[in-house]
Amino acid sequence: MKYVVVSGGVISGIGKGVLASSTGMLLKTQGLKVTSIKIDPYMNIDAGTMSPLEHGECFVLDDGGETDLDLGNYERYLNVTLTKDHNITTGKIYSHVIARERKGDYLGKTVQIVPHLTNAIQEWIERVSRIPVDDTGMEPDVCIIELGGTVGDIESAPFVEALRQFQFRVGKENFSLIHVSLVPVIHGEQKTKPTQAAIKDLRSLGLIPDMIACRCSEQLEQSVIDKIAMFCHVGPEQVVNVHDVNSTYHVPLLLLEQKMIDYLHNRLKLGDIPLTSEDKQRGEQLLIKWKSMTGNFDTSLETVKIALVGKYTHLKDSYLSVIKSLEHSSMKCRRKLDIRWVEATDLEPETQETDKVKFQEAWDKVTTSDGVLVPGGFGVRGTEGMMLAARWARENHIPFLGVCLGLQIAVIEFARDVLGLKEANSTEFLPDLAPENQLVVYMPEIDKEHMGGTMRLGLRPTYFQDDTEWSQIKQLYGNQPSVEERHRHRYEINPDLVDQLESNGLIFVGKDETNKRCEIFELKNHPYFVATQYHPEYTSKVLDPSKPFLGLVAASAGILNEVLEGELEFKSSDGKSDF
């Protein structure tokens, strides 16, 4: 097993996740099987109880693990399926060690950070790195490990020490470190001092970088690269220039141009890993498809405008998988994507009374967009604004997609306006609702006392109902009898009111295995009015967009029929299909 560690210095949020994902993707183009592990130094067990405004999106895996959003980057770039154990947190590792101490596993020893905690981290990495994660079902060849946070933070100290020991545990030829650092531009001058200081700190902790990935708003001057190489004790070829590009999907190609893969190939002796001709061909095809996809991004001329009506829009990372799903779909449809960010509360009449300008701007975004998206969320704030956006899309035949809360919002709006249930609502917002107005109810099996890991989580099947051949969403899924998607919710549509909704045209085309829990609805006689109780954005891949999102973007661009008939593919430079 080969290990590539990606760490970061100077500031957090510097792009370690994209660089780690891009490095893994390039290794896959060599025919190698790649997996990823994310280390998060926070004390939380997982990201499930953290506010999206605090930490960004909570990403959900097949096994129900609620993890850091970077695991979504890994899955999207590498086309792998990870587990909750691929996300190591301080909370998880301390709980693991304490549980072992309570069982007497340490035979009366004084349990300490070194060696007991650091050994547990290393053992965890070795165990998880060997779990098969792709469709080959085989053990990976390379594991990318991203160390979250900033080197030097007190929270990450045990993990840094564990990785220092780990390099000797696995051997020099099996361990490589890429350090991501910031090169700020001050008054037009590219400053190297922050990177020099970061590498000095890293070396003092016993970790020697093999490559330094320099993040900068502009392309680095050769003199700057030479200066960093000299003062950081590396060769100029070990300094990678990761300047701003027009899409994060171009980062792998940027790294490829700078021969990163050649360096890693020599440093880790990747040529010693036995590969079949099928492995090599699969890698070559991946690179061709990736170049074609980025070409679609660069050559797209027409724009598709999507209004994203949410409640966490002040931190766009709260909707990272949603953004990526829209990007994947827009590239497939050969359209430039324009996301119109709309804070749901700004659409509500109360805002008109307090801030007419904000109210008008929000409605201008909604009414001039080609499609409307209402994503997931929790709590009552902004829900009335979401309902107004859903009603606009429904009445004006504007393509609409609701996800999780978005589905519940659209059903409540439909019940109020079409069924005449003016008091219809969710028991999440009004627990004492009269039974006839309870459109959305708490799922009976959910724990109401404990918050962490108690929702309906992970991969679950959805079965398409009989007589749904007309369904656009079913056609997007290839007319399969069932699909599997990831869930994260506590509330559901009240099964007792489904017949009443369907008799008025809101058809639940997909349900769970009990045939009671409503998973997908679709409105007949509408260009595209679809909502899912599950989160389709969690399984969207760069080269295989989420089907509900693809439907929204295609319908908004006026090419849904072409997509349904299979006429859209990524094209290579010679105009031939790559698929």
N, C-alpha and C positions, 0 to 999 in steps of 0.2 A: 504494500500500500504506500502510495506517495501522498504527502501532505503539503498543501500550499496554504500558508497562513496569511491573511490580509489584516493588517492593523492600521490605525490612523493616529495622526498627531496634529497639533496646533489647535484645531477646532473639531467639534462633532458635526455630523451631517455633511461630511465632506465628499461623500459618494463612494464609501467603501463597498456598499451593497452592490452597486452597479458595476464597480470594478471587479469584485469577486465573481459576480454572475457572468460578466464578459470574459474573464479569464477561464472560467469553467466551460463556457460555450466554445471558446477557441480550442481548448483541450479536446472537446467532443468532436470538433472538426478533424482531429487527428485519428478518429476512430476509437478513442478511449471512453471508458464508462466512468462518469463523474458523479459524485455526490457532494453535498454541502452541509455544513454545521454552522449555526449562528450562536455565538456566546453573548449573552446580555448580562451585564454586571448588576442589574437592579435586583432588589430583594424580593420582588413579586414572584410567585410561583410561575405565573404566565401572564400574558397580556389581557386576559379575559375580563378583569375588573377595572382596567385602566380606561380613563376617558379618552376618546379619539382626539380631543383637543390637548390632552396631556402628552400622548405618545404616538399619535397618528393611528392609522388603521390597525385593527386586530385581525390578523389573517387566520383563517380556519383551514385545517388539513382534513384529509379523508378520515383519519381516526378520531376526529373531534378536537384535536389539539388547538388551543387558542394561542397563537404565537406572534412573534415580531413580524412586521410587514416585509422584512428582507427575505423571509422564507418564500414569500410570493414571488419576489424577483428571481430566486433560484429556480423555482418550479417553472416560471414562464420562460426563462432563457434556456434552461437545461432540459425542459420537457421531462421532468422527473416527478415522482410522488413521494414526498417526505413524510416523516412521522413526528409526533410531538417530542420525541427524544432527540430530534435533530436541532432543537432549540434548548440550549443549556442556559439556565438563569442561576443567579446566586441563591435565590430561594429554593430552587430544585436541588442544587448540589448540597447545600447545608442540610436540607430535610433528609436527603439520602444518607449523609454521614451520621446525622443524629439518630436516624432510625437504626442504622447499623450499630451504633454505640449502645442504644437501648437493648438491642438483641444480644449484646455481649460479643460482637464479632471482633472487637479489638483486644480481647483477652486481658482486660484490666489495664491496658496502656492508657497513659494520659493522651487524650485525643487533641491533636494540634493542627494548625493550618498546614504546616510542613512537618511530617510527610502525608498525613492522613487525607486532608482536603485536596492537596495537589495530586496525590495518587488517584483519588476518586475521579478527579477531572480527566486525568490521562486515561484511566480505564474506561470512562464513559465515552471519550472520543474514539478510542480503539474499537470498542464494541459497536457503536452506532455507525462508524464509517464503513463497516462491512455489510450493512443491511442493503440488499438489492433495492434499487429505487426506480429502475426504468423497465421498459417492456422486454428486455432480454432476460430478466429474472436472475442475473448473475451478479456476483460481488463486484463492486466498483474497483477501478484501477487507481483513481485519484480522488482525494477528499479536499475540498476547499473549506477552510475554517476562517470565518470572519469574527474577529474580536471586536465587539461593540464598544462604544464609548471612545475615550481618548487615552492613549498610553500615558501613564503618570497619575491618572485619577486613582484615589484610594480604593474605589469600588473594584477596579479591575486588577489590583495588585496580585491577588491569589491566582488569577488566570494567567497573568504574565509570567509568574514564577512557574506555574505548571507547564506552560509552553516552553520556557527555558529548559526545564528538565526533559521535556518531551523530545526535543531535538536530539538529545543524546540517547534517549530510549529507543527511537526508531532509526537513528543513524543519519549522518550528514547527507547521504545521497537520496534520502527519502523525505527530507524536510527543507522547504524553501519559504522565505518570508518576503512578502511585498508590503512595504510601508507607504501609506497614502498621506501626503502632506500638502499643505497649502503654500502657494507662491503668490502672495498678494501683489497687486499693481498699485503703487503709490505715486501719484503725480507722474504717471507714465513710465515709472521704473519698476522692473520686476525684482522683488525683494527676496533674497535667499536666506536671510537670518532665521526666520521662524523654522524653516526646514532644517537648517544646521542644528538649531537648539533641540528640535524634536528627535533627530537622529542621535544626538549626544545623549539625551535622556534614555532613548531606547537601548543604546549600547551599554549604558551604565546598569541596566537591568538584566543584561546578559543575552540580549537578542540582537543579532547582526543582520541587517537587511540585505537581501540579495538583489532586490530591485527597489527603487524609490519612484513611486508614481506621483508626479507633481501636478496637482490640480491648479489650474490657472484660467483666468477669463480669456486669455489670448495665448497664441502659440509662443512657446519659450524660445528666446534667443539662444543661439549656440553657445555664446559666452556664458550665459546663465547656467546652461546644462553643464558646461565644463567646470564652472565654479562649484556647483552642487556636488559634482563627482569628486572634485579635489578635496573639499572640506568634509565630505561625508564618507570618504575612503571607499569609493566604488568607481568602477569604470564608467565612462560616458554612455556606453551601450546599456548600462544598468539603470540609467535615469530615463524614465518613461514620461513623455509629455502628454498629459491628459487635459488638453485645453477644451474650452466649451465648443460643442458641436450642436447642430440644429435638431438633434434627436439622440436620446440615450442609446437607441438601437445602432447608432454609428460607432459607439465606443469599441465594440469588438474589432471592427475593421480598422479603427485608429490604432489599437494595440497591435493588430496584425501587421500594419505598415511599418511599425517600429521594431518588428522582429522579436516581440516578447515571447512568442511560442518557440522560436529557435533557441533563445536563451534557456527557457525552462526545459526544453528537450535535452540540452546538453547538461544543465545543472542537475536534473533529476534522473538522467539516463533513461528517458522514456522509451528509447529505442529497444531497451531490454524487455519491455512488456510485450508478450506475444499477442499479435493481432491477426485475425483472419481477413481474407479478402473482402468478406461481407462487412466487417467492422470498418475497414478503410473506405469502402464505397459509401457506407452510410455517412461517414464523416465528410467525404467530398460533397455528397448531395446536400448535407446540412449547410455547408458554406455557400454553395450555389443558391440555395433557397434564401438564405439570409441576405446575400447581396441583392437578389431580386426584390426582396421585400423592402430593403432600404431604398432601392431604386424607385419602387412605387411611391415611397414617401417623398423622395426628392422631385419626382416628375409630376406629382399630382397638381392639377391646376384649379379644378373646381373645389369649392368649400362646402362642407356640411356643418350647419350650426345646431348644436344641441344645448338646450337649457337644462342645466343640472340644478334642480330645486332641492336643496338640502338644509340641514341645520348645523353642520359643522364646517361651513364653507370658509371660515376664517383660517383654517389650517387644512390646506388642500390634501396633505398626506392622509387625512382622515378618510379619503375616498380613493386611495392610491390604486387599488385593484379595479375600481370602477373606471378611473381614468385610463388605465392600461387596456382594459377591455374595449373601451371606445377607440383607443389608438389602434389596437390590433384590427378592429373591424373597419376603421376608416382606411387603413393601408390596404386591406383586402379589397375594399370598394374603390380604391384609387381616388380618394378624396382627402383634401386637407381638413383637419378637424379644428373647429372653433367651439370650445366649451364656454358657454355663457353661465357664469357662476351666479346663482340667485339664492340669497338667504331667504328661507321660506317665510320668516316673520315679516319681511319687507313687503310681501304681497297682501298682507292682512289689512283690513280697514283701519285698525288702530294705528298703523304706521302712517296711513294717509292723513290722519288727524294730527300726528306729531311731526312728521317729516315728509312733506308732499314730494320733494325732489327724490328722495330715496324710494318712495312708493312708485313714482312714475318710472324711474330708471329700471326698477325690478320688473315691472309689467312690460316695459318696452323690450327687455331681453326675452321674456317669455313669448310675447306675441309676434316677435320678428324672427324667432328661431324655427328651424325646419322640424325639430322633434323635441320632446320633453321627456326627461328622465327624473324619477323620484326614487332615490336610493334608500338604503336601510337606516335605522336609527332607533333611539329609545326616548321615551318621555313625550309629554304633551306639547312642549314648545314647538311652534312652527307648523303644527299639523293642520291647522285651518288654512294656512297659506298653501300647503301642499295639496289640499283638497281643491282649492280654487284653481291651481295649475292643472290638476287632473281633469277638472270639469272643462277648462278651456280646451284642452287637447281632445276630449271626448266630443264636445259639441261642435268644434271647428274642424274635425277630421284631421287632426295633427297627429302624426305617429307618437306613441307613448309607450314607455316601459316603466313598470313599477317593480321594485325589488324589496322583498321582505316587508318592512313597514310601508313601502310604496304600494304593495298589493293591498294591504289592509286599508290604507288611505283611500285608494281608488274604489274599493268595495263600499266603504262608508259613504263616500260622495255619491255613488250610484244609488245606494239605498235611500239617501235623503232626497235626491232630486227626481229619480225615476219611480221608486217605490212609494214615495211620499212619507217615509219614516223620518220626519224632521228632527227627531231626537236621537237618531242612530249614532252610535259611537263605539268606542273600545273600552273594555273594562280596565285596560291599562291606564286610560286617562280619567275615567269616571267609574270607580269600583262599584258604586251603588246604583248603576243603571237598571231600569226596569227590564225584565227578561226579553220583551219584544223588541227592545232597542239595542240589545247586546249583539252587535254584528261581529265583534272580535272578542274572544274570551281566552282566559288563561288555560293553558293545556293541563289536563288533570294530573299528568305524571310528573309535573315540574315541581322541584323543591322551592318553596316560597321563603324559606329561612336563610339559605346559604346562596351567595351570589356566584362564587367562582366555579366554573365548570358544570353548572347545573342546567344549562339550557338544552334544547334539542340541537345537538351538535354533530357535525361530520357528514360523511357520505351516506345518503339515503336514496332509495329508489322512488321514482314517480312513474305511474302507469297511465298511459293515454286511454281515455274512455272510448267506448263504442260510438260509432256515428260521428267521428271527428275528422273525417278525411278532408274536410274543408279547411281545417286548422292550418294557419300559416306557421305557427310555432312547431307543430308536429312535422310539417314539411321541412322546416329548417333543421330539425333533428334527424332528417333522413327517413321519416315515416317509421321509425322504430317503435315497437310496442311499449318500450319503457326507456327511461334515461336515469342516470345516477348523478346527483349533484349534491353540493355541500350546503348544510343548514346551520343557522345560528339564530334561534328565536325562542321566545317563551309563550307567545300568543298565537292564536290561529283563528281562521274564520269559523264562526258558529255553525256547526253542521245542520242545526235545526232550521236555519234560514236559507240554505242553499237552493232548495226547490223554488222558493219565491224569487230569488235572484235570477236563476236560470230561466224561469218562465218569462222573464222580462228581457232576455237577450244576453245576459252576462253568463257565459258558459264556462264551467270549470272543466277544462279539457284534460287536466291531469290531476290524479289523486294518489294518495299513498296506498300501501298494500292492503289496508283495511277498507279502502274505498270510501272513507269518511273524511279524512284530512285533506283539505284542498290545497293543491300545490301550484297549479297554473290556471289562470283564467284568461279568456280571450273574448273580446267583444265582436260579435258578428257585424258585417256590413260596415267595416271601418278599415281605413288603409293599414293600420297596425296599432292595435290597442291591446297590449299583453302585459301581464304581471306574473311574477313568480314568488312563492313564499320562500324558496331557497335562494342562495346567493350564487348565481351563475358566473359572476366575475371571478370567483376563487379558482375556477378551473380553466379560465381563458389562457391560451398560449400565444406567443408571438406569431407563430406560423399556423395556428389553429384557433381562430377567434371564437369566443363564447357565442353560441347560436342565438340566444335572445338579444344580445347586444348587436350582433351582426344584423339581425332583423330590423332593429331600431335604426341603425345607421343607414342600411340599404333603403328602407322605406322613406327615411328622411331625405335621402339623396334621389329618390324616385326610381330606384333600380332594384326593388325587391323581387320583381318577377325574374330578372336576370339571375339573381342569387338563387332563387328557388329552382330555376332550371339548370343550375350548375354552370353558367356561362362565365363566371368570374374566377380567375386563377391568378396567382402571382406569375408574372412573365419574366423570362430571362432577356438578356440584351438582344438575342436573335429573334425575339418574339414568340418563342416556343414556351409552352406551359412547363413549369417545373414539377407539376403534381401528376 
